[in-house]
Amino acid sequence: MPENKENRISRKATLEQRLQFAENLKKYRMQRHMSQEQLAQLIGTSVFSISRWERAKHHPPRTTIKLLKLIGVL
């Protein structure tokens, strides 16, 4: 079965996507005066993950992105 562009992007985010996501995540957190620990607890992940996402070192899994959209981060 041929792979479509959306599937390729969702498995490995580009640097541009990671940078945009990082900016949005940190902006959301800071506007709500939340620590990384508070956000991590809210979405059920680790502070280490939040830190890596905010520094664009890593991109969260699709399920986490969906959760972040539900709570209004993205």
Phi and psi in radians as a Rosetta constraint file:
Dihedral C 1 N 2 CA 2 C 2 CIRCULARHARMONIC -1.170 0.35
Dihedral N 2 CA 2 C 2 N 3 CIRCULARHARMONIC 2.554 0.35
Dihedral C 2 N 3 CA 3 C 3 CIRCULARHARMONIC -1.613 0.35
Dihedral N 3 CA 3 C 3 N 4 CIRCULARHARMONIC 2.308 0.35
Dihedral C 3 N 4 CA 4 C 4 CIRCULARHARMONIC -1.593 0.35
Dihedral N 4 CA 4 C 4 N 5 CIRCULARHARMONIC 2.911 0.35
Dihedral C 4 N 5 CA 5 C 5 CIRCULARHARMONIC -1.055 0.35
Dihedral N 5 CA 5 C 5 N 6 CIRCULARHARMONIC -0.706 0.35
Dihedral C 5 N 6 CA 6 C 6 CIRCULARHARMONIC -1.051 0.35
Dihedral N 6 CA 6 C 6 N 7 CIRCULARHARMONIC -0.734 0.35
Dihedral C 6 N 7 CA 7 C 7 CIRCULARHARMONIC -1.143 0.35
Dihedral N 7 CA 7 C 7 N 8 CIRCULARHARMONIC -0.700 0.35
Dihedral C 7 N 8 CA 8 C 8 CIRCULARHARMONIC -1.107 0.35
Dihedral N 8 CA 8 C 8 N 9 CIRCULARHARMONIC -0.766 0.35
Dihedral C 8 N 9 CA 9 C 9 CIRCULARHARMONIC -1.168 0.35
Dihedral N 9 CA 9 C 9 N 10 CIRCULARHARMONIC -0.713 0.35
Dihedral C 9 N 10 CA 10 C 10 CIRCULARHARMONIC -1.177 0.35
Dihedral N 10 CA 10 C 10 N 11 CIRCULARHARMONIC -0.478 0.35
Dihedral C 10 N 11 CA 11 C 11 CIRCULARHARMONIC -1.372 0.35
Dihedral N 11 CA 11 C 11 N 12 CIRCULARHARMONIC -0.598 0.35
Dihedral C 11 N 12 CA 12 C 12 CIRCULARHARMONIC -2.459 0.35
Dihedral N 12 CA 12 C 12 N 13 CIRCULARHARMONIC 1.878 0.35
Dihedral C 12 N 13 CA 13 C 13 CIRCULARHARMONIC -1.274 0.35
Dihedral N 13 CA 13 C 13 N 14 CIRCULARHARMONIC 2.502 0.35
Dihedral C 13 N 14 CA 14 C 14 CIRCULARHARMONIC -1.301 0.35
Dihedral N 14 CA 14 C 14 N 15 CIRCULARHARMONIC 2.886 0.35
Dihedral C 14 N 15 CA 15 C 15 CIRCULARHARMONIC -1.042 0.35
Dihedral N 15 CA 15 C 15 N 16 CIRCULARHARMONIC -0.725 0.35
Dihedral C 15 N 16 CA 16 C 16 CIRCULARHARMONIC -1.054 0.35
Dihedral N 16 CA 16 C 16 N 17 CIRCULARHARMONIC -0.737 0.35
Dihedral C 16 N 17 CA 17 C 17 CIRCULARHARMONIC -1.143 0.35
Dihedral N 17 CA 17 C 17 N 18 CIRCULARHARMONIC -0.740 0.35
Dihedral C 17 N 18 CA 18 C 18 CIRCULARHARMONIC -1.120 0.35
Dihedral N 18 CA 18 C 18 N 19 CIRCULARHARMONIC -0.704 0.35
Dihedral C 18 N 19 CA 19 C 19 CIRCULARHARMONIC -1.136 0.35
Dihedral N 19 CA 19 C 19 N 20 CIRCULARHARMONIC -0.756 0.35
Dihedral C 19 N 20 CA 20 C 20 CIRCULARHARMONIC -1.128 0.35
Dihedral N 20 CA 20 C 20 N 21 CIRCULARHARMONIC -0.767 0.35
Dihedral C 20 N 21 CA 21 C 21 CIRCULARHARMONIC -1.081 0.35
Dihedral N 21 CA 21 C 21 N 22 CIRCULARHARMONIC -0.777 0.35
Dihedral C 21 N 22 CA 22 C 22 CIRCULARHARMONIC -1.021 0.35
Dihedral N 22 CA 22 C 22 N 23 CIRCULARHARMONIC -0.788 0.35
Dihedral C 22 N 23 CA 23 C 23 CIRCULARHARMONIC -1.087 0.35
Dihedral N 23 CA 23 C 23 N 24 CIRCULARHARMONIC -0.798 0.35
Dihedral C 23 N 24 CA 24 C 24 CIRCULARHARMONIC -1.121 0.35
Dihedral N 24 CA 24 C 24 N 25 CIRCULARHARMONIC -0.734 0.35
Dihedral C 24 N 25 CA 25 C 25 CIRCULARHARMONIC -1.133 0.35
Dihedral N 25 CA 25 C 25 N 26 CIRCULARHARMONIC -0.835 0.35
Dihedral C 25 N 26 CA 26 C 26 CIRCULARHARMONIC -1.145 0.35
Dihedral N 26 CA 26 C 26 N 27 CIRCULARHARMONIC -0.699 0.35
Dihedral C 26 N 27 CA 27 C 27 CIRCULARHARMONIC -1.058 0.35
Dihedral N 27 CA 27 C 27 N 28 CIRCULARHARMONIC -0.817 0.35
Dihedral C 27 N 28 CA 28 C 28 CIRCULARHARMONIC -0.996 0.35
Dihedral N 28 CA 28 C 28 N 29 CIRCULARHARMONIC -0.870 0.35
Dihedral C 28 N 29 CA 29 C 29 CIRCULARHARMONIC -1.110 0.35
Dihedral N 29 CA 29 C 29 N 30 CIRCULARHARMONIC -0.770 0.35
Dihedral C 29 N 30 CA 30 C 30 CIRCULARHARMONIC -1.197 0.35
Dihedral N 30 CA 30 C 30 N 31 CIRCULARHARMONIC -0.670 0.35
Dihedral C 30 N 31 CA 31 C 31 CIRCULARHARMONIC -1.081 0.35
Dihedral N 31 CA 31 C 31 N 32 CIRCULARHARMONIC -0.506 0.35
Dihedral C 31 N 32 CA 32 C 32 CIRCULARHARMONIC -1.723 0.35
Dihedral N 32 CA 32 C 32 N 33 CIRCULARHARMONIC 0.155 0.35
Dihedral C 32 N 33 CA 33 C 33 CIRCULARHARMONIC 0.928 0.35
Dihedral N 33 CA 33 C 33 N 34 CIRCULARHARMONIC 0.785 0.35
Dihedral C 33 N 34 CA 34 C 34 CIRCULARHARMONIC -1.839 0.35
Dihedral N 34 CA 34 C 34 N 35 CIRCULARHARMONIC 2.532 0.35
Dihedral C 34 N 35 CA 35 C 35 CIRCULARHARMONIC -1.454 0.35
Dihedral N 35 CA 35 C 35 N 36 CIRCULARHARMONIC 2.891 0.35
Dihedral C 35 N 36 CA 36 C 36 CIRCULARHARMONIC -1.070 0.35
Dihedral N 36 CA 36 C 36 N 37 CIRCULARHARMONIC -0.632 0.35
Dihedral C 36 N 37 CA 37 C 37 CIRCULARHARMONIC -1.108 0.35
Dihedral N 37 CA 37 C 37 N 38 CIRCULARHARMONIC -0.744 0.35
Dihedral C 37 N 38 CA 38 C 38 CIRCULARHARMONIC -1.112 0.35
Dihedral N 38 CA 38 C 38 N 39 CIRCULARHARMONIC -0.758 0.35
Dihedral C 38 N 39 CA 39 C 39 CIRCULARHARMONIC -1.145 0.35
Dihedral N 39 CA 39 C 39 N 40 CIRCULARHARMONIC -0.716 0.35
Dihedral C 39 N 40 CA 40 C 40 CIRCULARHARMONIC -1.031 0.35
Dihedral N 40 CA 40 C 40 N 41 CIRCULARHARMONIC -0.763 0.35
Dihedral C 40 N 41 CA 41 C 41 CIRCULARHARMONIC -1.135 0.35
Dihedral N 41 CA 41 C 41 N 42 CIRCULARHARMONIC -0.684 0.35
Dihedral C 41 N 42 CA 42 C 42 CIRCULARHARMONIC -1.068 0.35
Dihedral N 42 CA 42 C 42 N 43 CIRCULARHARMONIC -0.706 0.35
Dihedral C 42 N 43 CA 43 C 43 CIRCULARHARMONIC -1.806 0.35
Dihedral N 43 CA 43 C 43 N 44 CIRCULARHARMONIC 0.015 0.35
Dihedral C 43 N 44 CA 44 C 44 CIRCULARHARMONIC 1.316 0.35
Dihedral N 44 CA 44 C 44 N 45 CIRCULARHARMONIC 0.773 0.35
Dihedral C 44 N 45 CA 45 C 45 CIRCULARHARMONIC -2.357 0.35
Dihedral N 45 CA 45 C 45 N 46 CIRCULARHARMONIC -3.018 0.35
Dihedral C 45 N 46 CA 46 C 46 CIRCULARHARMONIC -1.707 0.35
Dihedral N 46 CA 46 C 46 N 47 CIRCULARHARMONIC 2.760 0.35
Dihedral C 46 N 47 CA 47 C 47 CIRCULARHARMONIC -1.086 0.35
Dihedral N 47 CA 47 C 47 N 48 CIRCULARHARMONIC -0.647 0.35
Dihedral C 47 N 48 CA 48 C 48 CIRCULARHARMONIC -1.002 0.35
Dihedral N 48 CA 48 C 48 N 49 CIRCULARHARMONIC -0.752 0.35
Dihedral C 48 N 49 CA 49 C 49 CIRCULARHARMONIC -1.126 0.35
Dihedral N 49 CA 49 C 49 N 50 CIRCULARHARMONIC -0.795 0.35
Dihedral C 49 N 50 CA 50 C 50 CIRCULARHARMONIC -1.019 0.35
Dihedral N 50 CA 50 C 50 N 51 CIRCULARHARMONIC -0.791 0.35
Dihedral C 50 N 51 CA 51 C 51 CIRCULARHARMONIC -1.044 0.35
Dihedral N 51 CA 51 C 51 N 52 CIRCULARHARMONIC -0.812 0.35
Dihedral C 51 N 52 CA 52 C 52 CIRCULARHARMONIC -1.128 0.35
Dihedral N 52 CA 52 C 52 N 53 CIRCULARHARMONIC -0.673 0.35
Dihedral C 52 N 53 CA 53 C 53 CIRCULARHARMONIC -1.160 0.35
Dihedral N 53 CA 53 C 53 N 54 CIRCULARHARMONIC -0.732 0.35
Dihedral C 53 N 54 CA 54 C 54 CIRCULARHARMONIC -1.207 0.35
Dihedral N 54 CA 54 C 54 N 55 CIRCULARHARMONIC -0.401 0.35
Dihedral C 54 N 55 CA 55 C 55 CIRCULARHARMONIC -1.680 0.35
Dihedral N 55 CA 55 C 55 N 56 CIRCULARHARMONIC 0.099 0.35
Dihedral C 55 N 56 CA 56 C 56 CIRCULARHARMONIC 1.051 0.35
Dihedral N 56 CA 56 C 56 N 57 CIRCULARHARMONIC 0.507 0.35
Dihedral C 56 N 57 CA 57 C 57 CIRCULARHARMONIC -1.496 0.35
Dihedral N 57 CA 57 C 57 N 58 CIRCULARHARMONIC -0.342 0.35
Dihedral C 57 N 58 CA 58 C 58 CIRCULARHARMONIC -2.687 0.35
Dihedral N 58 CA 58 C 58 N 59 CIRCULARHARMONIC 2.812 0.35
Dihedral C 58 N 59 CA 59 C 59 CIRCULARHARMONIC -2.121 0.35
Dihedral N 59 CA 59 C 59 N 60 CIRCULARHARMONIC 2.409 0.35
Dihedral C 59 N 60 CA 60 C 60 CIRCULARHARMONIC -1.210 0.35
Dihedral N 60 CA 60 C 60 N 61 CIRCULARHARMONIC 2.791 0.35
Dihedral C 60 N 61 CA 61 C 61 CIRCULARHARMONIC -1.159 0.35
Dihedral N 61 CA 61 C 61 N 62 CIRCULARHARMONIC 2.809 0.35
Dihedral C 61 N 62 CA 62 C 62 CIRCULARHARMONIC -0.956 0.35
Dihedral N 62 CA 62 C 62 N 63 CIRCULARHARMONIC -0.689 0.35
Dihedral C 62 N 63 CA 63 C 63 CIRCULARHARMONIC -1.124 0.35
Dihedral N 63 CA 63 C 63 N 64 CIRCULARHARMONIC -0.644 0.35
Dihedral C 63 N 64 CA 64 C 64 CIRCULARHARMONIC -1.218 0.35
Dihedral N 64 CA 64 C 64 N 65 CIRCULARHARMONIC -0.668 0.35
Dihedral C 64 N 65 CA 65 C 65 CIRCULARHARMONIC -1.081 0.35
Dihedral N 65 CA 65 C 65 N 66 CIRCULARHARMONIC -0.726 0.35
Dihedral C 65 N 66 CA 66 C 66 CIRCULARHARMONIC -1.074 0.35
Dihedral N 66 CA 66 C 66 N 67 CIRCULARHARMONIC -0.745 0.35
Dihedral C 66 N 67 CA 67 C 67 CIRCULARHARMONIC -1.093 0.35
Dihedral N 67 CA 67 C 67 N 68 CIRCULARHARMONIC -0.774 0.35
Dihedral C 67 N 68 CA 68 C 68 CIRCULARHARMONIC -1.091 0.35
Dihedral N 68 CA 68 C 68 N 69 CIRCULARHARMONIC -0.609 0.35
Dihedral C 68 N 69 CA 69 C 69 CIRCULARHARMONIC -1.166 0.35
Dihedral N 69 CA 69 C 69 N 70 CIRCULARHARMONIC -0.690 0.35
Dihedral C 69 N 70 CA 70 C 70 CIRCULARHARMONIC -1.091 0.35
Dihedral N 70 CA 70 C 70 N 71 CIRCULARHARMONIC -0.646 0.35
Dihedral C 70 N 71 CA 71 C 71 CIRCULARHARMONIC -1.583 0.35
Dihedral N 71 CA 71 C 71 N 72 CIRCULARHARMONIC 0.068 0.35
Dihedral C 71 N 72 CA 72 C 72 CIRCULARHARMONIC 1.574 0.35
Dihedral N 72 CA 72 C 72 N 73 CIRCULARHARMONIC 0.258 0.35
Dihedral C 72 N 73 CA 73 C 73 CIRCULARHARMONIC -1.283 0.35
Dihedral N 73 CA 73 C 73 N 74 CIRCULARHARMONIC -0.720 0.35
